[in-house]
């Protein structure tokens, strides 16, 4: 049943109305439908007659004649309601406004504001003369829910007749928008085993219609659930808030890991007959909890391991866990609870297969334990869920057998240290260095051998390991370090395969007095006259305390000159001073014997020679240079001879240098026979060219030749020849160039060659003096004087000098003004 208010007018077949508004906000647009009253329908007419009721604008009243001013009436203009999505026809009249002064004067009406003269433009219009206001197009409440306009009344001259009046236009909402979900797909999760009423997720849909009316009131419901296990209604949704919660127990991830729920949102407060609907998908993931304890696939496992092996996997324990793989609820943790008190084994988890790998972490000995019986328990990284108990299948037994292998013999005392005095004779028994074979259940023999004996001082018995000396042991040897000599021995059994072990024997050698002291230094120098300087001497002994100092220094009695010339003064137990006993000793090198005795038991003595250089000294007590030479054993005559030889050598070098400079000077001063300007020493090789020189090639020599085609040329006079033919006659002999000419002979050689070439009529390019002896009317070259025919006065042939030595002769012949 519907109850509301309509704007209507009568029709032929009923009552035609433009819009109806229900008391609960429900709106109907039925402008094009004839409405026939039915039972239970209540209609209230707002304006039973078209056109709509006129609204009068208030105006101020004029005062009466008695001077009393009539008070202006206050008008309250009700808002104008316009339904959205009206179908027209447009423009559609909304209301008429008029002023009561239009009876006296013509008035023009206008409206201003958003929707009139402001964007959106011309939504509303007004008849300026009648004051009827229209809507020009369908309204959309979602764009503009209301409009605020102002109505104006002016006379024909534009003068304000009435004050502006405010008009409020409200767009009545129609249910023209479906609810829209924020997301088309929602993802949520819930733990398996959750109790009913556990919150899962929230879905939200928005409706663009008026939320204060039923048009915008959205209600939710679940349409379908997939899968429908263990119940078809595992979830419910709050119709107003969209909260999804569990409604039934029995969520089990191991059976159903995910649910797909279709949620529908409907406006009109969920009325499926009149409301608009939309759907969205809610994906609910059932998250895992540790509700399944891990269980071994077998109650017992077995494995074997060789003795003395570590980090070896001896058995793989397989388990089954129905929880989510590779999660803390599935990852297995293994623990040995009995059977391994010494900690030989541990169980590690394979991160991929979740299997337990029994691994040896401490070597086992077959002779001590031939087998192990382990009890292993498995659990998860995460604790079990509340109310879940461990399974009896979470414990299993593991039997590990130990395999006997051939173990290497070992030396119980390794490194073994013994002490003895150095110098024991070869063949002395030092000790027995024997090894033990740990294989008690194998009958094997052990053999011994040397592995390392740097000085080759020892010998070992191959059967019993007895060690004897093979040479004298010397503490002062380079093979001992810190008085200890070290050797390594090998003990090998005869098992299959053979095994061996090593042992180290350390011999601490006790020092005996077997090294006499040595004098230091071996060389020294002293002044030839006694003064404060002396030679400090000491001794070095390879032995150690108490077989070293204090030392006794003394001079021998033989030869007697030693004690006559030298004396020793003791400073302390390790040092003494050697000095001259006499007032003067000739410069030179002296070998002074000194007897040094240590404090060992028995003491050892040694006579050492110290080379002393006696030399003249300066005021500071240092040897002079001459004195040092003299002390080295050279006399004055030898020194003079050496100086003379040096002077002779320097003189010879000086004479040789002077001779070389003189010879060089002679070479440079020797003049060549040719002019320096025509020096051709660097261009000798250019004369092997056939034809004229480079300078001749710059001119057209054909002008100097007689053409053959000219018939009017008279016969050549005797002695005249063609310049393009090779002359026939004897050829002069050119000088032969020596294979290795001396630089001073180059000038002679060139001059001789030039003379021969000038006198050779057969030499190309036949441009000698004879070439130019043919001149006359028949010559294309004309007279030589024609070369300068453009000049006036005397002819100048000096430019011929620039053409080469051969044209220089022409310049000399024709110089002085002769033209022919």
Steps between C-alpha positions, in 0.01 A plus 500: 500500500628839407422836658632826366441833333474572127488797265215415263234618258193326359492302177232344290553153631621576842733730688835579336773609744857612453671371814416337828696501826426234758490572868808279539689675223399266219469686170323413182525670162177423315454802279419289196277247673130537578445431863170343606418514870493162662387378831746576774662789305486841658563801281545856628489769231742786550375704206182362348492741209771583248689725476676493837415743769649851466742613768486871579814690585469732805527870440504808731173691551468883465405695816139612550391859497497516874871450489488149637737257318361159431746232604642278227379144498760220535465213252638151546547341162469120522765299313420369158538123460598365160528126440814381321494313172170656394398404150349842413379637278746785541501778584287399793336768718595499862339811651378851413620807678342841473490832669172668589633812331465345160144631505634853490811480284655244270763292685778281366608193701843325505692240704871475587722244664645153438285333238381824350776738400778303667627153410326278440334757279131519408379209706219732609332776298228755564247676283595862551146624453283239674748396765458126434821308583588179312751216522652440160639146532501193722664547842761272658514514876839331505638800313313780680269421788374860533511842337486848648357764265398863541195648325502863389221739394575823312299745291546549132775747566692252710414665829461265792138460594535237770790375706648167376343191649684171573377182336618158623455209265556146628547206265293210625704179494394205287642151538714511190836370634597149590721433801865474398752288692834662576676183379366240268697229681565496875758276666477388858618219720391308806680239706385145466303377798372851577190525716170635363486877505867546407551813291628438147482820294287800404358582155378849418272634224410864441180636343509839332132562580382690804613307805223656710240329288442141413659565163844511661453250786701188412451156651730196454435131470697188402376350177716188465787321674741268321571229605205415723711289735466408777191723494338721239479784748847528651490881497249779553511872430370797693241650266577859599879503567616231255701311766548133410530261796499125545164349588588133523783289638706253301751712307783263409782614269600144428151446345408841358772757458292780344138615471351724233201704622278714272369806688208709372436865592145637441366852557142587598593347835553166336164479326569260220178597313571874473868534591801495274771240571864423432731214597861447603719198574647427843785246501551357848821305561507254785837550667689211650543439870717226643220256561680200351807365685775349281508122489775258396416280205656203682558406861865398448783602270846349445840614374872426519815709522871427468698576812700823518276675245339836574243715318355185342124445460425148624116497479208704360186530712180573308199672658152603391335829597166613354555865588602760241836400346806714567333685784591495871202268548656250256874538550627210708741519792673177607648418838683194627351422840697183584771260383784751442642621830836600345343715228629311197193578288263781414189513282481784251193600298505497122345838407343360182368157595462561876681171561724444800864428413683308773855635479821398677653802673746313723700201375391160627740214586414145408717371782287696750146496348392264230141630481274783624128492578361852471154635584404803293201730552367743238306824553428822309658840516165642608327363809190290457167675506305507821343167573721302258713222651816338369455173314663179614633477143713811568768273653708237317801278566822513297753214498851594384765234439871591515728344237857405594770644273879479508616784722845648487750431780559796727780608732367543854754771582509737209710721508750307709781701667831358626809676640868408455841659459626580157794311366383148587670246272321319216310189601379638829146385588282803562147366558229267370235685301223241452146532363171332594260339251140576605360202307482256788296251303746484211831316512738752340871581523641854521816607319700820565696728270642851490287768343713806576857510637656825372858432618478121458613456862253224603408141422179315597449128533229399252356240735496647851553874436833526693686819405881519496746766384649468153734802537624741764227738613619860497304768683667772295376348171273693269243220531428576864268779609509625858717201596236254368543256215176364351441180299179336372438123479237289323316199643312290242294180541446223248122526483289519186534775405812585702476789743775709651552762766779745576678600816746777579805455722659812651856477637612776733884519471688608811804714417857386567816709457592384151560836331803723564443879501579714195661848521311803378567714304722346234642834377578835666722807467711698747731803492872444461562691821341407830214720606161461650355292218505122536328199344204353689486124460251234612418137422215295356418147611247263338434337836263632762538583865696378699733403216563857383644802685657649689788472255875523554696701238882466484788541258717199410867490593603399150588698301655729755430815294134465581533559870774758426281716278150436638320475828146388605302663777191321632186711530250239631414134455415541133707796376869603489714767328796448268750789485866579413760438764785691323511872424508463123417226254555537128185529295386177338282192541570272797357157591459491876425155653279499813410199715136493615381252768136441607365395841372155410583177684751419375584841349582531130754740349550636154776712344347755266680743271387862483629710209604841636575791264751743653489843334595866563212688661386858505418704808164325534658158511381400148725351237612744228459415131873463434535309815218266397674430170830446672336274749361298215862401407603751226832686533583851381662375180196301404277799555724724282501240223122485500476881473745510205301237313183701548668817361630313194155363429341842522766645265435236237130565511556875460733451199250273329220753542717779358595287198135423427405868518785593264399239246143622513614856446701396190196337349292810542764742373572304178326682214307319227566593136136581430312809598340459844173626352504212251609249760350177377647262750157419628356472145755281323248225449279735300739491204386156401186653348478485123412837364532855617516605856199603700559864414505426129165326520333825600539631138362390168808371323300423189525867413873452461464205264471508118164375379514236228178599328617845390600462137617858453783455742824505304760227525707496812838646473798288577543448866132543570307192630154408626449547865265201533750248362779327678833621350728240357857524613751390754377520858740633757602281790343601830707467815436187705371577849694316768310248711570686824597857405663727748289804580784724389497348149133562431566844349759364257269219399209732427708748298643225284151364435373844405780557256441164334126567471553845346728353235276202422276576199311173547390571855122554537299719490718646226461850638867595500639809340479338156122486522470876483729555200211467257313829482337662198178566326408137494533451874182501702697623798634798315798684629611468856451872518128445444478362853518860615339664199247673718773698669639825361864602486783260573410138560567351845577128509585476866184299565663213310726454798202371693444219249810306585871486423445412136289809424748708692736476201229648275460788739872563484504485116202723434549738782594859411206576266565268202179374350632226263 
